[in-house]
Amino acid sequence: MHRIWQRFVENRKRDRAGTGIKMNDNRTPMIQVKNLYKIYKVGTNKVYALNGVDFTMYKGEFCAIVGPSGSGKSTLLNMLAGLEKPSKGEIVIAGKHMEKMNENQLVAFRRENVGFIFQSYNLLQTLNAVENVALPLSFRGIPKKIRNEKAKKYLKLVGLEKQMKHMANAMSGGQQQRVGIARALVVNPKIIFADEPTGNLDSKTTMEVLKLMRRIVREQNQTLVMVTHDNYLATFADRQFHIVDGKILKIEEQHHEDEEPDGEQTEPVEAGSALKAAGGEEDTNTNAGGDLR
């Protein structure tokens, strides 16, 4: 009996290793990285910013790339976003080989498929919330009335219905980051890249913004890739990709069953996984008042 149980546990771990929330053969790969290198020459020396990286991220996943300063996480994000060319390897996003595209093709790909959330918000301070969110749509030639309607839709989604006419410089940090999230979503991207998105926020607002991002990704069935140095913040993601010295050291899976009414996980996290987010409860009021301080 002991051997049967041990074999069951081993098979269970093997089936779940390196996957998202559940093992699902029907998942759609969104980002595939194969044997990726980024090598810089410093004098006569070679510095390996990325040193043979391999992984797959799937549609509808919230993934965190986590590592200390100098680990290669920002370089990896730049590679995924097509902002830097790899020295070697493949980056396949939504079926397209990023490493084979020229600059004009990369710009067009980002415009049509990618949304960005920045640490410093990057809002135009002299525009109101609707105008900031609608701005990316103007580059697509969408008429003003239509783009403003779409902007209002996504501002409602992030809980800023009452702040639509507020100027960016009159909003709190949390409100500005919500505007940034709405701006990333308004172009209906397949993938959202978030670079330390809560770095300028206090701890309470950080939790609210991360829960908001996680909820929206699930509702919209989009792929969110967040870069962070904070191991705890990374546990809000479905999977954490730990990078050290340009290599993926390990991939951890985090189960978030906290949308259940009792606020408890229905399936335990394996030993060795990152710590469960404090409280384990989803903020059901995140999309309500929206006056995030």
C-alpha positions in Angstrom: 0.0 0.0 0.0 2.8 2.3 0.9 4.5 1.7 -2.5 1.2 2.4 -4.4 0.8 5.7 -2.5 4.4 6.7 -3.1 4.0 5.9 -6.9 0.8 8.0 -7.0 2.6 11.0 -5.3 5.5 10.8 -7.7 3.3 10.6 -10.8 1.3 13.5 -9.4 4.4 15.7 -9.0 5.7 14.7 -12.5 2.3 15.6 -14.1 2.3 19.0 -12.4 5.9 19.9 -12.9 6.4 23.2 -14.8 2.7 23.6 -15.6 0.2 26.3 -14.8 -2.9 26.0 -12.6 -3.8 22.6 -14.0 -2.4 20.1 -16.3 -4.4 20.6 -19.5 -3.4 19.2 -22.9 -5.6 21.7 -24.7 -3.7 24.8 -23.5 -2.5 27.1 -26.2 1.2 28.1 -26.1 1.5 31.9 -26.3 5.2 32.4 -25.6 7.8 29.8 -26.5 11.5 30.4 -25.7 14.1 28.0 -27.0 17.8 28.0 -26.1 17.9 31.8 -25.7 21.2 33.6 -25.3 22.1 37.3 -24.9 25.8 37.9 -24.9 27.5 41.2 -24.4 31.1 41.9 -25.1 32.9 43.9 -22.5 36.5 44.4 -23.7 37.8 41.0 -24.4 35.3 39.3 -22.1 31.9 37.9 -22.8 29.0 38.6 -20.4 26.1 36.2 -20.6 23.0 38.2 -19.7 20.9 35.2 -20.8 22.5 31.8 -20.8 20.4 29.1 -22.5 16.8 29.9 -21.4 13.9 27.6 -22.3 10.3 27.8 -21.3 6.7 28.0 -22.5 3.9 30.3 -21.3 0.3 29.7 -22.1 -2.7 31.7 -23.1 -4.6 33.0 -20.0 -1.7 32.6 -17.7 -0.3 35.2 -15.2 3.4 34.5 -15.1 6.1 36.2 -13.0 9.8 36.4 -13.9 11.5 36.9 -10.6 15.1 37.5 -9.7 17.6 39.8 -8.0 19.2 42.8 -9.7 21.5 41.7 -12.5 19.8 38.3 -12.8 18.8 38.9 -16.4 15.1 39.4 -15.9 14.9 42.8 -17.5 16.9 41.6 -20.5 14.5 38.7 -20.8 11.6 41.0 -20.8 13.2 43.2 -23.5 13.7 40.0 -25.6 10.1 38.9 -25.2 8.9 42.4 -26.1 11.1 42.6 -29.2 13.1 45.5 -27.8 16.4 43.7 -28.1 17.6 41.0 -30.4 18.9 37.7 -29.0 22.4 36.6 -29.7 21.1 33.0 -30.2 17.9 31.1 -29.9 14.2 31.4 -30.7 11.3 33.5 -29.3 8.0 32.4 -30.7 5.0 34.6 -29.6 1.5 34.0 -30.9 3.1 31.8 -33.6 5.5 34.5 -34.8 9.3 34.2 -34.7 10.3 37.5 -33.0 14.0 37.0 -33.7 13.4 36.9 -37.5 11.5 40.2 -37.6 13.0 43.5 -38.7 12.4 46.7 -36.7 9.3 47.8 -38.6 7.7 44.3 -38.3 8.4 44.3 -34.5 6.8 47.8 -34.1 3.7 46.5 -36.0 3.6 43.3 -33.9 3.8 45.2 -30.6 1.1 47.6 -31.8 -1.3 44.8 -32.7 -0.6 42.2 -30.0 1.1 43.7 -26.9 0.2 45.9 -24.0 2.6 47.4 -21.5 2.2 48.3 -17.8 5.1 50.5 -16.5 6.4 51.0 -13.0 6.2 54.8 -13.4 2.8 54.8 -15.0 4.0 56.9 -18.0 0.7 58.8 -18.2 0.5 62.2 -19.9 -0.1 64.5 -16.9 -2.1 67.1 -18.8 -4.6 64.5 -20.1 -7.5 63.1 -18.2 -8.0 59.4 -17.6 -10.2 58.8 -20.7 -7.7 60.6 -22.9 -4.7 58.7 -21.6 -6.4 55.3 -22.1 -7.7 56.2 -25.6 -4.2 57.4 -26.7 -2.9 54.1 -28.1 -6.1 53.8 -30.2 -5.4 57.1 -31.9 -2.2 55.5 -33.5 -4.5 53.0 -35.1 -6.6 55.7 -36.7 -9.7 54.9 -34.7 -12.2 57.8 -34.6 -12.3 59.8 -31.4 -15.8 58.8 -30.4 -15.1 55.1 -30.7 -11.8 55.2 -28.9 -13.3 57.3 -26.0 -16.1 54.7 -25.7 -13.6 51.9 -25.5 -11.5 53.9 -23.0 -14.5 54.4 -20.7 -15.3 50.6 -20.9 -11.9 49.7 -19.6 -11.8 52.4 -17.0 -15.0 50.9 -15.6 -13.4 47.5 -15.7 -10.5 48.7 -13.5 -12.9 50.5 -11.1 -12.4 54.1 -12.2 -15.8 55.0 -13.3 -15.9 58.1 -11.1 -12.4 59.3 -12.1 -12.8 59.3 -15.9 -12.5 63.1 -16.2 -9.7 63.4 -13.6 -6.4 64.7 -14.8 -3.5 62.3 -14.3 -1.7 64.7 -12.0 -4.7 64.9 -9.8 -4.9 61.1 -9.2 -3.2 58.9 -6.5 -0.5 56.5 -7.5 -2.9 53.6 -7.3 -5.4 55.3 -9.5 -2.7 56.2 -12.1 -1.6 52.6 -12.2 -5.2 51.5 -12.8 -5.3 54.0 -15.7 -2.1 52.3 -16.9 -3.7 48.9 -16.8 -6.8 50.1 -18.7 -4.5 51.7 -21.3 -2.7 48.3 -21.7 -6.0 46.5 -22.1 -7.8 48.9 -24.5 -5.8 47.6 -27.5 -7.1 44.1 -26.8 -3.6 42.6 -26.6 -2.8 38.9 -26.6 0.0 39.6 -24.2 0.6 42.2 -21.4 4.1 42.9 -20.2 4.4 44.5 -16.8 7.8 45.8 -15.6 7.8 46.1 -11.7 4.2 47.5 -12.0 3.8 48.1 -8.2 7.3 49.5 -7.5 6.0 52.9 -6.7 3.0 51.8 -4.7 2.4 51.3 -1.0 1.9 47.7 0.3 -1.9 47.9 0.5 -2.3 49.4 -3.0 0.2 46.8 -4.3 -2.0 43.9 -3.1 -5.1 45.5 -4.7 -3.4 46.2 -8.0 -2.0 42.7 -8.3 -5.3 41.1 -7.5 -7.0 43.3 -10.0 -4.4 42.3 -12.7 -4.9 38.6 -11.9 -8.7 38.9 -12.0 -8.7 40.8 -15.3 -6.3 38.3 -17.0 -8.6 35.5 -16.1 -11.7 37.3 -17.3 -10.1 38.4 -20.6 -8.2 35.1 -21.1 -5.0 37.1 -21.8 -1.4 36.3 -21.0 0.3 38.5 -18.4 4.1 38.5 -17.9 5.3 40.5 -14.9 8.9 41.1 -14.0 9.7 41.6 -10.3 12.5 41.3 -7.8 10.1 40.4 -5.0 9.5 36.7 -4.4 6.3 37.4 -2.4 4.7 39.6 -5.1 5.5 36.8 -7.6 3.2 34.4 -5.7 0.3 36.3 -7.1 1.1 34.8 -10.5 0.1 31.3 -11.6 3.7 30.4 -12.2 7.0 31.9 -11.1 10.0 31.7 -13.3 13.1 32.2 -11.1 16.1 33.5 -13.0 19.6 33.7 -11.6 22.7 34.6 -13.6 20.9 34.4 -16.9 19.4 31.0 -16.3 16.0 29.8 -15.3 16.8 28.1 -11.9 13.3 26.8 -11.3 9.6 27.2 -12.2 7.1 27.1 -9.4 3.4 26.7 -9.6 1.0 28.7 -7.4 -2.6 27.6 -7.1 -5.1 30.5 -6.5 -8.3 28.9 -5.4 -9.1 32.1 -3.4 -12.0 33.0 -5.6 -14.0 30.4 -3.8 -16.5 31.9 -1.3 -14.8 30.4 1.7 -11.5 32.0 0.6 -9.6 28.7 1.0 -7.7 26.7 -1.6 -9.4 23.6 -2.7 -6.1 21.9 -3.7 -2.9 22.2 -1.6 0.3 23.6 -3.1 3.2 21.2 -3.3 6.0 21.5 -0.8 8.7 23.8 -2.1 6.3 26.1 -3.8 6.3 29.8 -3.0 4.4 30.9 0.1 0.7 31.4 -0.4 -0.4 35.1 -0.7 -1.2 36.5 2.7 -4.9 36.0 3.6 -5.6 33.9 0.5 -8.7 36.0 -0.3 -9.6 37.8 -3.5 -10.6 41.4 -3.0 -14.2 41.3 -4.2 -14.5 45.1 -3.9 -11.6 45.8 -6.3 -13.8 46.8 -9.1 -16.2 48.8 -7.0 -15.3 52.2 -5.6 -12.1 52.7 -7.5 -10.8 55.5 -5.2 -7.6 53.7 -4.6 -5.3 55.6 -2.2 
